[in-house]
Amino acid sequence: MKARTVRIWSVVHTWSSLISTLFLLLLCITGLPLIFHHEIDELLGYDPKPEIAQPGAVKRSIDEIARTALANDPGRVLQYILWDKDEPNTVVAFTNNKVDGDPDAATLRAYDAHTAKPLGSVGGGPMLIFLKLHVDMFAGQPGKLFLGAMGFLFLVAIVSGVVLYWPFTRRLSFGTLRDKSRRIAWFDWHNLLGAVTIAWALVVGATGVINTLAEVMLSQWKANEIADMVKPYAGKPPPVHRASLDTTIERARTTAPGMNISFIAFPGTPFTSSHHFAVFMRGDTPLTSRLLKPVLLDGETGEVSDARDLPVYLKVLLVSQPLHFGDYGGMPLKIIWALLDIMTIVVIVSGLYLWIVKRRKHRSHAIAGQPSLQPSR
């Protein structure tokens, strides 16, 4: 590369890295425990488990579980009922002070699918704090978009680093660590770990940026696809007498054969219209279980109004979410994700150290080159 091209790439790499450094450290540090959030929640008691059901035990109706959930949270309304794909005998109810209430005000309680007994709250504890820091830094949508911008700068830093240092590293054997000075040693470690984590960092960085746009994508979907699905029912008020949840779910299953229920959204929530239930069905394979198909049903009669596949951009979002935390391959993949996360922390810290050392060196050279103010002898 020409000297001018090298300078441009160097400036891009330096400043894209520096601007995003502190926030990337925050994301890497908070992301590390989140990789194991299921295991940590279970260890700390924030992931209650149902009793082992007797063979042939019949599950209680969802209507009964819904009534139990409302009785446990008087004065609140149901927003969602969710089925945990990893715990088929557990049902989670989301209640809030109003149907379109702030997600941060929601209460999540787990119920035994066979007895309808409450098992305890879910989604709380220290993992919730780590999640909020990782997702939006407790700043809501602006925080998400800001972290998305930092993630984009991270991707720029990776690409510019590859372009800048690839010609240099080709001259050295892979894994070479020169023992010339502390700065050279850190430089070699920075490049070595950076090379090892390139593909992973690109995947995690890109999926992280996509996830920060989740609310934007959801708003787009609701403004277009959902609006088109409910157009024949324009002007209909919220249902006064809601249809049976069990009947609604059974009709959704008939509409999407071969799929399992993921969650049901109540009328007025962000995932549906003010008049309809939305039952989201999922596939039964590791990949298709991440992809959802919404079935819209009349809130009063339970009749199917429409059912459509999600648009491509929402499918990309749903697939990217578990990939971001290494949630596809069980514990082995989680351990690999954690090791790569730690390596990335070292890359970030070493890059900051190298920049500080370089600045000090330039400053000392500048001072040494200044004319002396002392009288000559």
URLIN-V952545 format. One line per field, one symbol per residue. phi: phi as a letter, one per 40 degrees, with the letter a starting at -180 (. if undefined). psi: psi as a letter, one per 30 degrees, with the letter a starting at -180 (. if undefined). burial: 1 if it has 16 or more other ideal C-beta (glycine too) atoms within 10 Angstrom, else 0. A space follows every 10 residues. Layout:
phi->???
psi->???
burial->???
//
This chain:
phi->.cdccccccc cccccccccc dccccdcccc ccccdbcccc ccccgcbcbc ccccdgcccc cccccccccc ccbcgbbcba bbbcccbccb bbbbbacacb cddcccbbbc bcccbgccbh cbgbgccccc cccccafgbg ddcccccccc cccccccccc ccccbddccc cbccgcbcbb accccccccd cccccccdcc cccccccccc cccdcccccc cccbccdccc dcbdgccdcc bccccccccc cccccbcgbb cbabbcdgcc caccbbcbbc cbcbbdcccc cbbcbcbdcc bgcccaaacc cdcccccccc ccccbgccbg cdccccdccc ccdcdccccc cccccccccc cccccccccc ccccccb
psi->lleeeeeeee eeeeeeeeef eeeeeeeeef feffegeeee eeefggikkl lkkkkgkkkl leeeeeeeee efikfllkel kkkjffifgk kkkkllflfh lkefgkkkkk kkfffgkkfl llgaaffeee eeeeeghgga eeeeeeeeee eeeeeeeeee eeeefeeeff flkkgkjkie leeeeeeeee eeeeeegeee eeeeeeeeee ffgeeeeeee eefdeeeeeg efgkfklkke jklkeeeeee eeeefikgll kelkklkflf gaaffkkjjj kllgleefff kljkjkkkfe fgkkelklll leeeeeeeef efeeghgega eeeeeeeeee eeeeeeeeee eeeeeeeeee eeeeeeeffk kkfkkl.
burial->0000000010 0111011011 1011001101 1111111001 1000011101 0000000011 0100110110 0010011111 1111001011 1111110010 1000011111 1111110110 0110101001 1111111000 0011101101 1111111111 1101100010 0000000000 0000011111 1111111001 1001111111 1101001000 1100110011 0010010010 0110110110 1110110010 1111111110 1111111111 1110000011 1111111111 0101111001 0001001001 0111111000 0001001101 1011111101 1101000000 0000000000 0000000
//
